[in-house]
């Protein structure tokens, strides 16, 4: 069984959008699709077969104040309005509806990673947790702490899946995947230690969620350990890492239409390697 992981990364998810659109164009079908944060939205669009839809979200809708803005933060307590993105823009009566019937008919499994706010542990949602006009698991997976309040599903609070399991290679192996494609949104050599430098203020802002704060600080270590395992699998011919050699000036919340377009084109170029890997 061949699985794919899209690690997300906010606006850098545009790279994954390009990679997965290339997979659709090349007829690549994965048996198991695991998305983290923005990667979950990328993969549900991939399962829907809607080429270009994810591109529109990053390149067009993300520049609307309803999508993310200080106004949202002041009025709703969320810099990113997840309900606007995954309900107002995605429901069946919206301007850009998700083809949910195609998602449910897609032969591969779906896994969406979120983090429980109560204890900082990962939760793995599946396709049974989505239905027509019900995409709360995407909102939970994309709920970035500090800029968003926790997202509540069935009385449980969740934050971004990248905090607890930023690169869920162990989960895919436990689910039976013997070959894995990993879509990163930063160069392989990138190491992020920015959160450590802001430890005091993060602890203060997340005082109600101490376990989540700890996950924020230790995320880079878990990511590095998982990436090392993926590199070993790649050397053994069991994995393929698809990663940009540059982020084109795009970061988690940083928007530039020209740079986003460059990142997407880079993804469509690099994604060509997946068809070759799948045929080996």
C-alpha positions as CSV (number, residue, x, y, z in Angstrom):
1,X,0.0,0.0,0.0
2,X,1.4,3.4,-1.0
3,X,0.6,6.4,1.2
4,X,1.1,10.1,0.8
5,X,1.7,12.7,3.5
6,X,1.2,16.4,2.9
7,X,2.7,18.3,5.9
8,X,1.0,21.6,5.1
9,X,2.5,24.8,6.4
10,X,-0.1,27.6,6.0
11,X,0.4,29.5,2.8
12,X,3.4,27.4,1.9
13,X,0.8,24.7,1.3
14,X,0.7,26.1,-2.2
15,X,3.7,23.9,-3.0
16,X,1.7,20.8,-2.1
17,X,-1.2,22.1,-4.1
18,X,1.0,22.1,-7.2
19,X,2.4,18.7,-6.4
20,X,-1.0,17.1,-6.0
21,X,-2.4,18.8,-9.1
22,X,0.5,17.2,-11.0
23,X,-0.5,13.9,-9.5
24,X,-4.1,14.3,-10.8
25,X,-2.8,15.2,-14.2
26,X,-0.5,12.2,-14.2
27,X,-3.2,9.8,-13.0
28,X,-1.5,9.0,-9.7
29,X,-3.7,7.3,-7.2
30,X,-2.6,6.8,-3.6
31,X,-4.0,4.1,-1.3
32,X,-3.7,6.2,1.9
33,X,-3.8,10.1,2.1
34,X,-2.7,11.7,5.3
35,X,-2.9,15.5,5.6
36,X,-1.5,17.8,8.4
37,X,-2.9,21.3,8.7
38,X,-3.2,22.9,5.3
39,X,-2.1,19.6,3.8
40,X,-5.4,18.1,4.9
41,X,-7.3,20.6,2.6
42,X,-4.8,19.9,-0.2
43,X,-5.5,16.1,0.0
44,X,-9.2,16.3,0.2
45,X,-9.2,18.5,-2.9
46,X,-6.9,15.9,-4.5
47,X,-9.4,13.1,-3.6
48,X,-12.1,15.3,-5.1
49,X,-10.2,15.5,-8.4
50,X,-10.6,19.2,-8.5
51,X,-7.5,20.5,-10.3
52,X,-6.9,24.1,-9.6
53,X,-9.3,24.5,-6.7
54,X,-6.6,24.6,-4.1
55,X,-4.7,27.1,-6.2
56,X,-7.7,29.4,-6.1
57,X,-7.9,29.3,-2.3
58,X,-4.2,30.3,-1.9
59,X,-3.9,32.7,-4.8
60,X,-7.3,34.4,-4.8
61,X,-9.4,33.8,-1.7
62,X,-6.6,34.1,0.8
63,X,-6.3,37.8,0.0
64,X,-9.8,38.5,1.2
65,X,-10.2,40.1,4.6
66,X,-12.8,37.4,5.5
67,X,-10.1,34.7,5.0
68,X,-7.5,36.1,7.3
69,X,-7.1,39.6,8.8
70,X,-6.6,41.6,12.0
71,X,-10.3,42.5,11.6
72,X,-11.1,38.8,12.1
73,X,-8.9,38.6,15.1
74,X,-10.5,41.6,16.8
75,X,-14.1,40.6,16.0
76,X,-14.0,36.8,16.3
77,X,-10.7,36.1,18.1
78,X,-9.4,34.2,15.0
79,X,-7.0,35.8,12.6
80,X,-7.9,33.0,10.1
81,X,-11.6,32.4,9.8
82,X,-11.8,28.7,9.3
83,X,-15.6,28.7,9.0
84,X,-15.3,31.1,6.1
85,X,-12.7,28.9,4.3
86,X,-14.2,25.5,4.9
87,X,-17.9,26.4,5.0
88,X,-18.7,29.7,3.3
89,X,-16.3,28.9,0.4
90,X,-16.7,25.2,0.4
91,X,-20.3,24.2,1.0
92,X,-22.5,22.9,-1.7
93,X,-24.2,26.3,-2.2
94,X,-20.9,28.3,-2.1
95,X,-19.0,29.8,-5.0
96,X,-16.4,27.0,-5.0
97,X,-18.0,23.9,-3.6
98,X,-16.0,20.8,-2.7
99,X,-17.0,17.8,-4.7
100,X,-17.6,15.7,-1.6
101,X,-19.3,12.9,-3.6
102,X,-16.0,12.3,-5.4
103,X,-14.1,12.4,-2.1
104,X,-16.4,9.7,-0.6
105,X,-16.1,7.6,-3.8
106,X,-12.3,7.9,-4.0
107,X,-10.8,4.4,-3.4
108,X,-8.0,5.6,-1.1
109,X,-8.3,6.2,2.6
110,X,-8.2,9.7,4.2
111,X,-6.5,10.7,7.4
112,X,-6.6,14.2,8.9
113,X,-4.3,15.0,11.8
114,X,-5.4,17.3,14.6
115,X,-4.1,18.0,18.1
116,X,-6.2,17.6,21.3
117,X,-6.0,20.9,23.2
118,X,-6.5,19.1,26.5
119,X,-3.3,17.0,26.4
120,X,-1.4,17.9,23.2
121,X,-1.8,14.4,21.7
122,X,-2.7,13.7,18.1
123,X,-6.1,12.6,16.8
124,X,-6.4,11.0,13.4
125,X,-9.8,11.7,11.8
126,X,-10.9,9.6,8.8
127,X,-13.3,9.9,5.9
128,X,-16.2,8.8,8.0
129,X,-15.8,12.1,9.8
130,X,-16.7,14.2,6.7
131,X,-20.0,14.5,4.8
132,X,-21.8,17.0,2.6
133,X,-21.2,20.5,4.0
134,X,-19.5,19.1,7.1
135,X,-15.8,19.7,7.0
136,X,-15.0,20.5,10.6
137,X,-12.0,18.1,10.7
138,X,-10.2,20.4,8.2
139,X,-10.9,23.4,10.5
140,X,-9.5,21.5,13.5
141,X,-6.4,20.4,11.6
142,X,-5.7,23.9,10.4
143,X,-6.3,25.7,13.7
144,X,-3.0,27.4,14.4
145,X,-2.6,28.3,18.1
146,X,-1.9,32.0,19.0
147,X,-3.8,33.2,15.9
148,X,-6.9,31.0,16.4
149,X,-9.0,29.8,19.2
150,X,-9.2,26.0,19.5
151,X,-11.8,24.5,17.2
152,X,-14.5,22.4,18.9
153,X,-15.8,19.1,17.5
154,X,-18.3,17.1,19.6
155,X,-17.3,19.1,22.7
156,X,-13.5,18.4,22.2
157,X,-11.1,21.3,21.5
158,X,-8.5,20.9,18.8
159,X,-5.5,22.7,17.5
160,X,-3.3,22.3,14.4
161,X,-2.2,18.7,13.7
162,X,1.3,19.8,13.0
163,X,1.9,20.4,16.7
164,X,1.6,16.8,17.8
165,X,2.5,14.8,14.7
166,X,4.1,17.2,12.1
167,X,5.3,14.3,9.8
168,X,3.2,11.2,10.6
169,X,5.4,8.6,9.0
170,X,5.0,6.2,12.0
171,X,1.2,6.4,11.7
172,X,1.3,5.5,8.0
173,X,3.6,2.6,8.7
174,X,1.3,1.4,11.4
175,X,-1.6,1.6,9.0
176,X,0.1,-0.8,6.6
177,X,1.8,1.5,4.1
178,X,5.0,0.0,2.7
179,X,5.8,2.9,0.4
180,X,5.3,6.5,1.2
181,X,5.5,9.8,-0.7
182,X,6.2,12.8,1.6
183,X,5.4,16.3,0.4
184,X,7.3,18.9,2.4
185,X,6.8,22.7,2.1
186,X,10.3,23.7,3.1
187,X,13.7,22.6,1.9
188,X,14.8,19.3,3.5
189,X,17.7,21.0,5.3
190,X,15.5,23.6,7.0
191,X,15.5,23.7,10.8
192,X,13.1,25.9,12.7
193,X,14.0,27.1,16.2
194,X,12.0,30.3,16.3
195,X,9.5,29.2,18.9
196,X,12.2,28.5,21.5
197,X,13.3,32.1,21.3
198,X,9.7,33.2,22.1
199,X,9.1,30.7,24.9
200,X,8.1,33.2,27.6
201,X,5.4,35.0,25.5
202,X,4.1,31.7,24.1
203,X,3.7,30.3,27.6
204,X,1.8,33.4,28.6
205,X,-0.5,33.4,25.6
206,X,-1.2,29.6,25.8
207,X,-1.4,29.5,29.6
208,X,-4.8,27.8,29.4
209,X,-3.2,25.1,27.3
210,X,0.2,24.2,28.8
211,X,0.4,20.8,27.0
212,X,-0.1,22.6,23.6
213,X,2.6,25.1,24.5
214,X,5.0,22.2,25.1
215,X,4.1,20.7,21.8
216,X,4.9,24.1,20.1
217,X,8.4,24.0,21.6
218,X,9.2,20.4,20.9
219,X,7.6,20.3,17.4
220,X,10.9,20.9,15.5
221,X,12.6,17.9,17.3
222,X,9.8,15.5,16.5
223,X,9.7,16.8,12.9
224,X,13.5,16.2,12.6
225,X,13.3,12.7,14.0
226,X,10.5,11.8,11.6
227,X,12.3,13.3,8.6
228,X,15.4,11.2,9.5
229,X,13.3,8.1,9.4
230,X,11.8,9.1,6.0
231,X,15.3,9.7,4.6
232,X,16.3,6.2,5.7
233,X,13.2,4.8,4.0
234,X,14.0,6.8,0.8
235,X,17.5,5.3,0.8
236,X,15.9,1.9,1.0
237,X,13.7,2.7,-2.0
238,X,10.5,2.7,0.2
239,X,9.9,6.5,0.2
240,X,10.1,9.6,-1.9
241,X,10.6,13.1,-0.5
242,X,9.2,15.9,-2.6
243,X,10.4,19.2,-1.3
244,X,11.1,22.7,-2.7
245,X,14.6,24.0,-3.0
246,X,13.2,27.4,-2.0
247,X,10.0,28.7,-0.5
248,X,9.9,31.6,-3.0
249,X,9.4,34.1,-0.2
250,X,6.2,32.5,1.1
251,X,5.7,31.7,4.8
252,X,2.9,30.4,7.0
253,X,0.9,33.7,7.0
254,X,2.9,35.6,4.4
255,X,1.1,36.4,1.1
256,X,2.3,37.5,-2.3
257,X,0.4,36.5,-5.4
258,X,3.5,36.4,-7.5
259,X,5.5,34.3,-5.0
260,X,2.6,32.0,-4.4
261,X,2.3,31.4,-8.2
262,X,6.0,30.6,-8.4
263,X,5.7,28.1,-5.5
264,X,2.8,26.4,-7.2
265,X,4.7,26.1,-10.5
266,X,7.6,24.7,-8.5
267,X,5.3,22.0,-7.0
268,X,3.9,21.0,-10.4
269,X,7.4,20.6,-11.7
270,X,8.7,18.6,-8.7
271,X,5.6,16.5,-8.6
272,X,6.5,14.8,-11.8
273,X,8.9,12.6,-9.8
274,X,6.0,10.8,-8.1
275,X,4.7,9.0,-11.2
276,X,8.2,7.6,-11.8
277,X,8.4,6.5,-8.1
278,X,4.9,4.9,-8.3
279,X,5.9,2.9,-11.4
280,X,9.1,1.5,-10.0
